[in-house]
Amino acid sequence: MTSGADSWRAQFPTATDAEWNDWRWQMRHAARSVPELERWLTLTQDEREGCRDTAALFRLGITPYYLSLMDREHPFCPVRMQSVPIRAEARVRPGELADPLGEDPRRPVSAIIHKYPDRVLLMAFDSCPVYCRHCTRRRITKGGEAQLDRAALADAVEYVRAHPHVRDVLISGGDPLLLSNARLEELLQALRAIPHVEMIRIGTRIPVCLPQRVDDSLGALLRRYAPLYVITHFNHPKEMTPDSRRACECLVDHGVPVENQTVLMRRVNSSARILKELFHACLTMRVRPYYLHQMDLAQGIEHLRTPLAQGVAILEQLRGHTSGLAVPHFAVDLPGGLGKVTLQPDYVVERRGGETVLRNFRGESCTYPEPEATDCDCPYDAQWTQARGPQGVHPKHG
């Protein structure tokens, strides 16, 4: 098996280290066709036909860096399965939807999705460094569907400004960190100038697929607009490399918190052993495992979807066997735009009288006495709310 530094030098013998570490060079040399893939991989017939059958449905694009992580010969390499299509992706299965999360009816302007009362998703770009085969927003990232130019982003900022109950903006896409620093700062500056925007999040797979994009200038730029969080997307320990570690630690060292959302995929990472290793590796990079996502009902990806029970079983195998920091929420984003719910193992055995019987991770039972008083109102709350200023800050505390 050839991967990493040896692999890229074989594929690009004239490339310098400086070119390999230039994210724009990586984008220019991304593999976008079967002949380009075959420079790196021994493709199966299923993969060749998958590339052909999905060509009109969804983009193909993989950076040389991400290709260098793949097993050249093994089609079940977890990095390869996430980015090289197979024939099953061209088939729509019962229950699959073009817009699985009901986003399009909740797009008041082209670049805004407004599903929750106090937060919006702002689509800043429709391109990605790697087109993940499990993409839930493939109708947009396939290109040509959404006008996400400067005018659209200006409309999005105006929408946020006109809705004072929006306190949290998640910038996503596509991958917003493919914007230049100047374009990114223009957007962040406009959002941070809105008084009611308390928090900005950026959803990106750049640390995983294109870590060369992350440098001190990007880290410093993002820090200027704190509180700002980066939400990234590692799915398998094979994606954890010195380059991805450097990218994550660069952001954290600049004061930008990084959290991870993993998508649960059948035969890619659908085991507790794999995910525990992944989550432990995240924590060593100071990246907090945040969500384990059940795959959405997007068209063409049923072959990668796990039963809901598998996600719950994995959580049960993690809880008590590792730190709580290494156990994310298992989230299901309900179809039709109904929002996320979280599932977990049920540790309640029985409720009776004034007590509840619980079990621990070993299956041992414990009787927990419930309190006699059950009134959970907070008497000081009304006074505290009235005393706070217009921005929700108490005058005595600033």
For each residue, the residues with C-beta under 8 A, 3 or more apart:
1: 71 72 73 74
2: 6 7 10 72
3: 6 7 68 69 70 71 72
4: 7 8 68 69 241
5: 8 9 68
6: 2 3 9 10
7: 2 3 4 10 11 40 67 68 72
8: 4 5 11 12 15 20 64 65 68
9: 5 6 12 13 15
10: 2 6 7 13
11: 7 8 39 40 64 67 68
12: 8 9 15 19 20 29 64
13: 9 10
14:
15: 8 9 12 19 20 25
16: 19 20
17: 20 21
18: 21 22
19: 12 15 16 22 25
20: 8 12 15 16 17 25 26 64 65 212
21: 17 18 212
22: 18 19 25 26 212
23: 26 27 210 212 213
24: 27 28
25: 15 19 20 22 28 29
26: 20 22 23 29 30 63 64 65 129 210 212
27: 23 24 30 63 129 178 210
28: 24 25
29: 12 25 26 63 64
30: 26 27 61 62 63 64 129 130
31: 36 37 39 40 60 61 62 64 67
32: 36 59 60 61
33: 36 37 51 60
34: 37 38 43 48 51 52
35: 38 39
36: 31 32 33 39 40
37: 31 33 34 40 41 43 47 51 62 67 84
38: 34 35 41 42 43
39: 11 31 35 36
40: 7 11 31 36 37 67 68 70 72
41: 37 38 47 67 70 72 80 84
42: 38 72 73
43: 34 37 38 47 48 51 84
44: 47 48 75 86
45: 48 49
46: 49 50 75 86 87
47: 37 41 43 44 50 51 75 84 85 86
48: 34 43 44 45 51 52
49: 45 46 52 53 86 87
50: 46 47 53 54 84 85 86 87 88 89 90
51: 33 34 37 43 47 48 54 55 60 84 85
52: 34 48 49 55
53: 49 50 57 85 87 89 90
54: 50 51 57 58 60 85 89 90 300
55: 51 52 60
56:
57: 53 54 89 90 138 142 300
58: 54 85 89 131 133 135 138 141 142 300
59: 32 128 131 141 142 143
60: 31 32 33 51 54 55 85 131
61: 30 31 32 128 129 130 131
62: 30 31 37 66 67 83 84 130 131
63: 26 27 29 30 66 67 129 130 209 210
64: 8 11 12 20 26 29 30 31 67 68
65: 8 20 26 68 69 209 210 211 212 243
66: 62 63 69 70 79 83 129 130 208 209 210
67: 7 11 31 37 40 41 62 63 64 70
68: 3 4 5 7 8 11 40 64 65
69: 3 4 65 66 79 238 239 241
70: 3 40 41 66 67 77 79 80
71: 1 3 74 77 79 80
72: 1 2 3 7 40 41 42
73: 1 42
74: 1 71 77 80
75: 44 46 47 80 81
76: 80 81 267
77: 70 71 74 80 81 238
78: 81 82 235 236 238 268 269
79: 66 69 70 71 82 83 236 238 239
80: 41 70 71 74 75 76 77 83 84
81: 75 76 77 78 84 133 265 267 268 304
82: 78 79 130 132 133 134 235 236 265 268
83: 62 66 79 80 130 131 132 133
84: 37 41 43 47 50 51 62 80 81 133
85: 47 50 51 53 54 58 60 89 90 133
86: 44 46 47 49 50 89 303
87: 46 49 50 53 90 91
88: 50 91 300 302 303
89: 50 53 54 57 58 85 86 133 300 301 303
90: 50 53 54 57 85 87 300
91: 87 88 300
92: 96 299 300
93: 96 302
94:
95: 297 302
96: 92 93 100 297 298 299 300 301 302
97: 100 297 298 299 335
98: 139 298 299
99: 102 103 104 139
100: 96 97 136 296 297 298 299 333 335
101: 115 136 296 333 335 336 337
102: 99 105 106 115 335 336 337 338
103: 99 106 107 113 115 121 137 337
104: 99 107
105: 102 337
106: 102 103 113 114 115 337
107: 103 104 110 112 113 114
108: 112 114 159
109: 112 152 155 156 159
110: 107 123 146 147 148 152 155 156
111: 122 123 124 146 148 152 153 155 156
112: 107 108 109 120 121 122 123 155 156 159 160
113: 103 106 107 120 121 123
114: 106 107 108 120 121 159 163 166
115: 101 102 103 106 121 337 339
116: 119 120 339
117: 165
118: 165 166 167 168
119: 116 166 167 168 169 170
120: 112 113 114 116 159 160 163 166 168 169 170
121: 103 112 113 114 115 169 170 172
122: 111 112 153 156 160 169 170 171 172 191
123: 110 111 112 113 126 140 146 148 156 172 173 174
124: 111 148 153 171 172 173 174 176 179 187
125: 148 173 174 175 176 178 179
126: 123 140 141 143 145 146 148 173 174
127: 141 143 173 174 175 178
128: 59 61 131 132 135 141 173 174 175 178 205 209
129: 26 27 30 61 63 66 175 178 205 206 209 210 213
130: 30 61 62 63 66 82 83 205 209 210
131: 58 59 60 61 62 83 128 135 141
132: 82 83 128 135 205
133: 58 81 82 83 84 85 89 301 304
134: 82 263 265 295 298 301 304
135: 58 128 131 132 138 141 298
136: 100 101 295 296 298 333
137: 103 140 141 173 174 298
138: 57 58 135 141 142 298 299 300
139: 98 99 142 145
140: 123 126 137 145 146 173 174
141: 58 59 126 127 128 131 135 137 138 173 174
142: 57 58 59 138 139 145
143: 59 126 127
144:
145: 126 139 140 142
146: 110 111 123 126 140 152
147: 110 151 152
148: 110 111 123 124 125 126 152 153 173 174
149: 152 153
150: 153 154
151: 147 154 155
152: 109 110 111 146 147 148 149 155 156
153: 111 122 124 148 149 150 156 157 187
154: 150 151 157 158 190
155: 109 110 111 112 151 152 158 159
156: 109 110 111 112 122 123 152 153 159 160
157: 153 154 160 161 187 190 191 194
158: 154 155 161 162
159: 108 109 112 114 120 155 156 162 163
160: 112 120 122 156 157 163 166 169 191 194 197
161: 157 158 194
162: 158 159
163: 114 120 159 160 166
164: 196
165: 117 118 196
166: 114 118 119 120 160 163 169 196 197
167: 118 119 196 197 198 199
168: 118 119 120 197 198 199 200 201
169: 119 120 121 122 160 166 191 197 199 200 201
170: 119 120 121 122 201 202 203 231
171: 122 124 176 187 200 201 202 203
172: 121 122 123 124 176 202 203
173: 123 124 125 126 127 128 137 140 141 148 176 178 203
174: 123 124 125 126 127 128 137 140 141 148 178
175: 125 127 128 129 178 204 205 206
176: 124 125 171 172 173 179 184 187 202 203 204
177: 184 202 204 206 213 214 218
178: 27 125 127 128 129 173 174 175 206 213
179: 124 125 176 183 184 187
180: 183 184
181: 184 185 217 218 221
182: 185 186
183: 179 180 186 187
184: 176 177 179 180 181 187 188 221
185: 181 182 188 189 221 224
186: 182 183 189 190
187: 124 153 157 171 176 179 183 184 190 191
188: 184 185 191 192 200 221 222 224 225 228
189: 185 186 192 193 225
190: 154 157 186 187 193 194
191: 122 157 160 169 187 188 194 197 200 225
192: 188 189 197 200 225
193: 189 190
194: 157 160 161 190 191 197
195: 391
196: 164 165 166 167
197: 160 166 167 168 169 191 192 194 200
198: 167 168 227
199: 167 168 169 227 228 229
200: 168 169 171 188 191 192 197 225 227 228 229
201: 168 169 170 171 228 229 230 231
202: 170 171 172 176 177 222 228 229 230 231
203: 170 171 172 173 176 231 233 261
204: 175 176 177 207 230 231 232 233
205: 128 129 130 132 175 208 209 210 232 233
206: 129 175 177 178 209 210 211 213 214 232 247
207: 204 211 214 230 232 234 244 247 248 251 258
208: 66 205 211 232 233 234 235 239 244
209: 63 65 66 128 129 130 205 206
210: 23 26 27 63 65 66 129 130 205 206 213
211: 65 206 207 208 214 241 243 244 246 247
212: 20 21 22 23 26 65 243
213: 23 129 177 178 206 210 218 247
214: 177 206 207 211 218 219 246 247 248 250 251
215: 218 219 250
216: 219 220 250 254
217: 181 220 221
218: 177 181 213 214 215 221 222 250 251
219: 214 215 216 222 223 250 251 253 254 256
220: 216 217 223 224 254
221: 181 184 185 188 217 218 224 225
222: 188 202 218 219 225 226 228 230 251 254 256
223: 219 220 226 228 254 255 256
224: 185 188 220 221
225: 188 189 191 192 200 221 222 228
226: 222 223 255 256
227: 198 199 200
228: 188 199 200 201 202 222 223 225 256
229: 199 200 201 202 256 257 258 259
230: 201 202 204 207 222 251 256 257 258 259
231: 170 201 202 203 204 258 259 260 261 290
232: 204 205 206 207 208 248 258 259 260 261 287
233: 203 204 205 208 260 261 262 263
234: 207 208 239 240 244 260 262 278 281 282 287
235: 78 82 208 239 262 263 265 268 269 278
236: 78 79 82 239 268 269 274 278
237: 240 274 277 278 281
238: 69 77 78 79
239: 69 79 208 234 235 236 244
240: 234 237 244 245 278 281 285
241: 4 69 211 244 245
242: 245 246
243: 65 211 212 246 247
244: 207 208 211 234 239 240 241 247 248 285
245: 240 241 242 248 249 285
246: 211 214 242 243 249 250
247: 206 207 211 213 214 243 244 250 251
248: 207 214 232 244 245 251 252 258 285 286 287
249: 245 246 252 253 285 286
250: 214 215 216 218 219 246 247 253 254
251: 207 214 218 219 222 230 247 248 254 256 258
252: 248 249 255 256 257 258 285 286 287
253: 219 249 250
254: 216 219 220 222 223 250 251
255: 223 226 252
256: 219 222 223 226 228 229 230 251 252
257: 229 230 252 288
258: 207 229 230 231 232 248 251 252 285 286 287 288
259: 229 230 231 232 287 288 289 290
260: 231 232 233 234 282 287 288 289 290 328
261: 203 231 232 233 290 291 292 293 328
262: 233 234 235 269 275 278 279 289 291 292 293 328
263: 134 233 235 293 295
264: 269 270 292 293 294 295 306 310 311 314 330
265: 81 82 134 235 268 269 270 295 304 305 306
266: 270 303 304 305 306 310
267: 76 81 270 304
268: 78 81 82 235 236 265 304
269: 78 235 236 262 264 265 274 275 278
270: 264 265 266 267 274 306 310 314
271: 274 275 314
272: 275 276 313 314 317 318
273: 276 277
274: 236 237 269 270 271 277 278
275: 262 269 271 272 278 279 292 314 318
276: 272 273 279 280 318 321 322 326
277: 237 273 274 280 281
278: 234 235 236 237 240 262 269 274 275 281 282 289
279: 262 275 276 282 283 289 318 322 326 327 328
280: 276 277 283 284 322 326
281: 234 237 240 277 278 284 285
282: 234 260 278 279 285 287 288 289 326
283: 279 280 286 287 288 289 323 325 326
284: 280 281
285: 240 244 245 248 249 252 258 281 282
286: 248 249 252 258 283
287: 232 234 248 252 258 259 260 282 283
288: 257 258 259 260 282 283 325
289: 259 260 262 278 279 282 283 292 325 326 327 328
290: 231 259 260 261 328 329
291: 261 262 328 329 330 331
292: 261 262 264 275 289 311 314 315 328 329 330 331
293: 261 262 263 264 296 331 332 333
294: 264 305 306 308 311 330 331 332 333
295: 134 136 263 264 265 298 301 304 305 306
296: 100 101 136 293 333 335
297: 95 96 97 100 305 335
298: 96 97 98 100 134 135 136 137 138 295 301
299: 92 96 97 98 100 138
300: 54 57 58 88 89 90 91 92 96 138
301: 89 96 133 134 295 298 304 305
302: 88 93 95 96 305
303: 86 88 89 266
304: 81 133 134 265 266 267 268 295 301
305: 265 266 294 295 297 301 302
306: 264 265 266 270 294 295 310 311
307: 310
308: 294 311 312 332 343
309: 312 313
310: 264 266 270 306 307 313 314
311: 264 292 294 306 308 314 315 330 343
312: 308 309 315 316 330 343 344 345
313: 272 309 310 316 317
314: 264 270 271 272 275 292 310 311 317 318 330
315: 292 311 312 318 319 327 330 343 344 345
316: 312 313 319 345 361
317: 272 313 314 321
318: 272 275 276 279 314 315 321 322 326 327
319: 315 316 324 327 345 361
320: 360 361 362
321: 276 317 318 361
322: 276 279 280 318 326 327
323: 283 326 327
324: 319 327
325: 283 288 289
326: 276 279 280 282 283 289 318 322 323
327: 279 289 315 318 319 322 323 324
328: 260 261 262 279 289 290 291 292
329: 290 291 292 342 344
330: 264 291 292 294 311 312 314 315 342 343 344
331: 291 292 293 294 340 341 342 343
332: 293 294 308 340 341 342 343
333: 100 101 136 293 294 296 339 340
334: 337 338 339 340 341
335: 97 100 101 102 296 297 338
336: 101 102
337: 101 102 103 105 106 115 334
338: 102 334 335
339: 115 116 333 334
340: 331 332 333 334
341: 331 332 334
342: 329 330 331 332
343: 308 311 312 315 330 331 332
344: 312 315 329 330
345: 312 315 316 319
346:
347: 358 359 360
348: 351 356 357 358
349: 357 358 359 365
350: 356 357
351: 348 355 356 357
352: 355 356 357
353:
354: 369 370 372
355: 351 352 367 368 369 370
356: 348 350 351 352 367 368 370
357: 348 349 350 351 352 365 366 367 368
358: 347 348 349 365 366 367 368
359: 347 349 363 364 365 366
360: 320 347 363 364 366
361: 316 319 320 321
362: 320
363: 359 360
364: 359 360
365: 349 357 358 359
366: 357 358 359 360
367: 355 356 357 358
368: 355 356 357 358
369: 354 355
370: 354 355 356 374
371: 374
372: 354
373:
374: 370 371
375:
376:
377: 381
378: 381
379:
380: 383 384
381: 377 378 384 385
382: 385 386
383: 380 386 387
384: 380 381 387 388 394
385: 381 382 388
386: 382 383
387: 383 384 394 395 396
388: 384 385 392 393 394 395
389: 392 393 394 395
390:
391: 195
392: 388 389
393: 388 389 397 398
394: 384 387 388 389 397 398
395: 387 388 389 398
396: 387
397: 393 394
398: 393 394 395
